[in-house]
């Protein structure tokens, strides 16, 4: 039987990197939601860069 436990829950406390990645992930989600509502992309961001950032954040 394979272990399906999330690797981030192995330690008893989060590291600074975990917190940063969670903040960046939430920021990416918020940006995607805003874009989905017809709002402009953040300054300097293209659709391609948003897709690449999303892939990087959500790849496990």
Rosetta blueprint (number, residue, H / E / L):
1 X L
2 X L
3 X L
4 X L
5 X L
6 X L
7 X H
8 X H
9 X H
10 X L
11 X L
12 X L
13 X L
14 X L
15 X L
16 X H
17 X H
18 X H
19 X H
20 X H
21 X H
22 X H
23 X H
24 X H
25 X H
26 X H
27 X H
28 X H
29 X H
30 X H
31 X H
32 X H
33 X H
34 X H
35 X H
36 X H
37 X L
38 X L
39 X L
40 X L
41 X L
42 X L
43 X L
44 X L
45 X L
46 X L
47 X H
48 X H
49 X H
50 X H
51 X H
52 X H
53 X H
54 X H
55 X H
56 X H
57 X H
58 X H
59 X L
60 X L
